[in-house]
Amino acid sequence: MTNDPCILAIGTAAPAFQVSRELGYELAREFSPSLPSEKLRHLYDECGVSFRGSVFDVEDMRRLVLEGSGGHGATTEARLKCFMPNAIELGATAAGRAFEESGRAPEDVTHLVTVSCTGARSPGIDHGLIERLGLSPDVSRTHIGFMGCHAGLNGLAVASAFVRADPDAVVMLVCVEMCSLHYQIDDERWDQQVANAIFADGAACALLGSGSDGPRLVGSLSRVFPDTASRMGWEIGQHGFRMTLSPRVPGLIRRHLATWLEAWLESRGLGIGDIDGWVIHPGGRDILEGVRRGLELESGRLVEAEKVLSAHGNMSSATILWVLKAHFASNPTGPSMALAFGPGLTGEGILVAP
């Protein structure tokens, strides 16, 4: 019996409606007709996303984006009213799949950790999931909000701490994101068009507990990269949440990633060459290339992240759990490193042993 927390199962869920690359391009042209069509076409062709889930169909998207004051779409208040019912549905579906895979039941859960940066309401999705899934009303609740794409790893770190503190704990981590709520019309800032093209809706649930079966979470690491706060951000505006995404982010990751990881791994008697699998949050195709080049990885080492990005888009905090699930299905034999990046610019990591 090991003291390291184990991932007992991961369940995932995405909306039934899928926005194809072609449909995304057509909507972008409709919503921002003043933008150069060739530049938009290049963005959608090269962003690495073939499909992305959306809780809104085309007509819902038109109402969200086109019906509002000043040509900026629906207000933040109107957008957020759509969050809770869809979040509970997606989160409960992902949780149900995790329960089925693990053989555990809702009444086994002692701690609930919820994560989201695209919705804001109290009582929140934790209350909704307790009622929907039949969790104990005495379950311990922790919510991680507005931390961005790396927050799924923050959630794993918190869940791991609960298991380390109480070996009898069974922790349910649920990440739910609805990025389509915050689709932006902005004919001046190209980073908003990038966000529109790659961000998606989805959920994931991980169950954690003690034991010897399942991947073990053996350590976590975090780094706020100096003088990068303006390079990536996420702000609440009058018409949804607005993303700042500098084109310099992939280069920053490429330059600083190896130094950070080498120092942390060395303290545990490991090197970058000892990592068997790289589980990377696919923030975008350029982010993945920045990681690959920064770590001098061979082509094909990030295929799981590339496939999730292509089939589902960037679902913010939930995405890293999708990639972890795909990675575990390959039956890795050595240690794996999960990495994600978010506002700050901040990096988060989890070392996983098979």
Helices and strands as residue ranges (DSSP letters): E 6-13, E 18-20, H 21-31, H 37-46, E 51-53, H 58-66, G 69-71, H 76-80, H 83-102, G 106-108, E 111-116, H 125-133, E 140-145, H 151-165, E 171-178, G 179-182, H 190-198, E 201-209, E 216-224, E 232-237, E 240-245, H 249-266, G 272-274, E 277-280, H 285-294, H 303-312, G 316-318, H 319-328, E 336-342, E 346-353
